[in-house]
Amino acid sequence: MQISQTAIRVADKLLKESHATAADAKSFARDGRRHNYIKSSLLEIMDNFSLASSTTHYCSTFCGKPYSVSARTATTVPFYSITTCSHDSENPSTTSSSLRRPTNNRPLKPIANSPINPQRPKPKSHNTNPLQTLLNPTSKRNPLDNSSQTLTEKLWLTSRLSPPPAPLPPPPPPDFDETENNSFFDSSGDSESKQVDYIEKGKIFVGNLPLWIKKNELTEFFRQFGPIKNVILIKGYNDTERNMGFGFVIYGGATAEKAAMKAVEFDGMEFHGRALTVKLDDGRRMKEKSVERARWMHGDDSVDYKSAWQEERDNSRKELKKVLETQPENWQAVVGAFQRIKKPSRKEFGLMVNYYAKRGDMHRARETFESMRARGIEPSLHVFTNLIHAYAVGRDMEEALSCVRKMKDEGIELSLVTYSILVGGFAKIGDVNAADKWFKEAKETQTTLNAIIYGNIIYAHCQAFNMERAEALVREMEEEGIDATKDIYHMMMDGYTMIKEGDKCMVVFKRLKECGFTPTVITYGCLINLYTKMGKVSKALEVSETMKTDGIKHNMKTYSMLINGFIKLKDWANAFAIFEDVVQDGLKPDVVLYNNIISAFCGMGNMDRAIRTVEEMQKVRHKPTSRTFMPIIHGFARAGEAKRALEVFNLMRMCGCIPTVHTYNALILGLVEKRQMERAVKVLDEMLLAGIGPNEHTYTTIMHGYASLGDTGKAFEYFSKLKNEGLNLDVFTYEALLKACCKAGRMQSALAVTKEMHTKKIPRNTFIYNILIDGWARRGDVWEAADLMQQMKQEGVKPDIRTYTSLVNACCKAGDMLRAAKTMKEMEAAGLKPNIKTYTTLIHGWAHASLPEKALRCFEDMKLAGLKPDQAVYHCLMTSLLNRASVTEDYIYSGIQQICAEMIDAGFTVDMGTAVHWARCLHKIERYGGDLTEALQKTFPPDWNSQNTLDEISGVDHHNNDNDDGDEFYEGDSDGDVD
């Protein structure tokens, strides 16, 4: 196929009229934007011209025969031979002297397909034409040549599995007609058509604007011509608050072009004291961007010379990235580096929003976000996601949801990262329902999920103690082919720790090691936390030794867990021993560890040492928190030193700690435990005056205080306040209300409370059943107590030691000692050992049944079980024996003497009322004194034999204490802890 005559004439004309060199041909080929077919043809033409430049002028006679240009080129191009004419020498204007000659004197290259050299040319080993090198800087690789494959292709898996496919046959050369060639080579027509393509319809240029003008004002002015799609104001380099005095207005809709034409008619109109320049967009700006983009796509390595301002801004950007990578904790350096950027882009603003998000500074993140929008930079999905992350870290999910609504209004779709942040944010604040909602939406909108979002939703359910749902999510994740990460294993272990499921926690721990994960300090920390919560500190110490064996060092959290475990057991010596290990390991105690040590001192009753520890914290520049002062305030209030508790309260304020509801709760709790309800109510009033609203724990503590006093009316009063304020009613609130009803003997009111619990779907736990059983036990109704025990077992609630003790008390009150003995056997069969309270209740029952020998035998069994009798046991047993000593056998006297000796050895001293009662019993047994009187008087208070006391003893017994078994003492002690 022959080449178009138009292309030939253009090339020939260029060489004849301009005496073009190879460089002229380069420029012609570059600016013409020819097809590869024409390029290859002209390259071959110029190659022959350069070789024949030392001969006479040739007549341009072409005949096309395709041949391969080089061995490296996979396509074929036509070759056109040039033959000489005899009349060329007659034209002196076109002699070879006007053409540039080669610098070397190499012999002339024979021309292919000429009459002189008709044979086919051999493939050239290298390119000799500089024009061809410029237009085709890189030759195509042969796909069959393995040595020419790039590193990326060698790493492809498909290249290892199967050989590369055969190359496709070269496409046939395009058939250009003369009309197409004319339009192709016409530079003016080409630039004109390209210029039209770059023009955006409905876009106008607006110049001579005031530098202070804002986008909304410009929008309001040009809105009169038609609906506006967008307004672009070009900002200044140095002062980003001002514009450069020009911009663009883009109209939208079907009438965009007409609106632009109407706006151009107002060229020269006055606007804020300036004559506006309004023109249609010429497409120059879009053309420059397109050319720059095309140059970049073609791999042009030419260096663009930047101004000093651009160099300075680029250096400032690099400095910001460097500071963010090397000094993220130095916020002053980060902010300073950002402020040195004269005109930050969306990328720099996004980096700063992300930086503030990681620090949890949602206010500065929002400030940076709004500053970006004020500069006319619209936020992207990445910037919005960083802002939502900032609110999620700051636990302000309401603002995070407002950002999500703004994103949807602007047409920005949420990404998987955004959904993960939302799920994690709601998980941290404990809103499981909201976390589930966004997780379901992510499953519906996203094609695939990852381990991060699954980890966040699993964490939410673990924190809500919903481990069944967490297990289902782990199963679902594995079915979808997503491997569980080590963090997910830790979440599951921590979840089982919170519900004290030790067996399942160990299963997860073993599975973690089976999957090839190496346990870390976090893994062992979960186990230590599990055992300390369960009260098995010895096993926690075994885990600690295993850590040391594996070469894993303790951190502050694991040490704090061990200290906290010993504090719960009131093992102060070991708690301080762990603290010494912290110091020996070279760790500096943090605020949490100091708080635990302060709690230990308060538990020991050494309040002064606790206050000195606070001073030591301040010396090492640790700022005390409200949690630091809470145990001190509670300790003084519990000891009855309300004045010193208030002093510490004021000290806390002086240290810069703002009292919280938890601080007030600690003060109220201490006063309630001392049954100083008037002072507790005054503190509650002060709390309201300070603008701090009470929470559920505040009212529940007040209700417990009135319940201990048996004041049902006050308990119901604060229960009504709690409901009216819209606070949550939980099982602890109803526990305090039931305690008040049972203490006052109002069992019908207690049944009404249980019905309300059932209506609100609040399950009854062991403590609720214990209170109800104890309430019926106080009335001696063993049948109701036994029915509650059966109902408790049917509902799957496990009875504890206090449950069995309350049932034994009911049997003893009813005089059914056989059933009491049977209950003791059931308790031992359940794996529960009787405690001091259980034995005291049983001794009281045998004494009330006039069987002192059974009471003494029970007393001996208690000592054989390793339990040390307390004052309540001695009081109950001695009172029952003295009341029956006058009608019993002689061995009772030896038992009384033995108990007296043990009381004297233990240093017990009874109160005056008990001494008067025992003296009356002794007066009936030994009217004129004896061995029992002499032994028992050693346990009386020093002033028991005063004149008033002797008169009371010798007077008439108005209280009829002959049948007193010490019920009053026992009832007064029945509210104590039994665990």
ABEGO torsion letter per residue (X at the ends): XBBBAAAAAAAAAAAAAAGBBAAAAAAAAAAAGBBAAAAAAAAAAAAAAAAAAABBBBBBBBBBBBBBABAABABBBBBBBBBBBAAAAABAAABAAABBBBABABBBBBBBGBAABABBBBBBABBABAAAAAABABBBBBAABAAABBAAAAABAAAAABBBBBBBBBBBBBBBBAAAAAAAABAAAAAAAAAAAABBBGBBBBBGBBAABBAAAAAAAAAAAEBBABBBBBBBAABAABBAGBBBBBBBEAAAAAAAAAAAAABGBBBGGBBBBBBBBAGAAAAAAAAAAAAAAAGBABBBBBBAAAAAAAAAAAAAAAAAAABAABAAAAAAAAAABABBBAAAAAAAAAAAAAAGBAAAAAAAAAAAAAAGBBBBAAAAAAAAAAAAAAGBAAAAAAAAAAAAAAGBBBBAAAAAAAAAAAAAAGBAAAAAAAAAAAAAABABBBAAAAAAAAAAAAAAGBAAAAAAAAAAAAAAGBBBBAAAAAAAAAAAAAAGBAAAAAAAAAAAAAAGBBBBAAAAAAAAAAAAAAGBAAAAAAAAAAAAAAGBBBBAAAAAAAAAAAAAAGBAAAAAAAAAAAAAAGBBBBAAAAAAAAAAAAAAGBAAAAAAAAAAAAAAGBBBBAAAAAAAAAAAAAAGBAAAAAAAAAAAAAAGBBBBAAAAAAAAAAAAAAGBAAAAAAAAAAAAAAGBBBBAAAAAAAAAAAAAAGBAAAAAAAAAAAAAAGBBBBAAAAAAAAAAAAAAGBAAAAAAAAAAAAAAGBBBBAAAAAAAAAAAAAAGBAAAAAAAAAAAAAAGBBBBAAAAAAAAAAAAAAGBAAAAAAAAAAAAAAGBBBBAAAAAAAAAAAAAAGBAAAAAAAAAAAAAAGBBBBAAAAAAAAAAAAAAAAABBAAAAAAAAAAAAAAAAAGBBBBAAAAAAAAAAAAAABAAEEAAAAAAAAABBAAAABAAAAAAAABBBAAGAAABAGAAAAAAAAABBAX
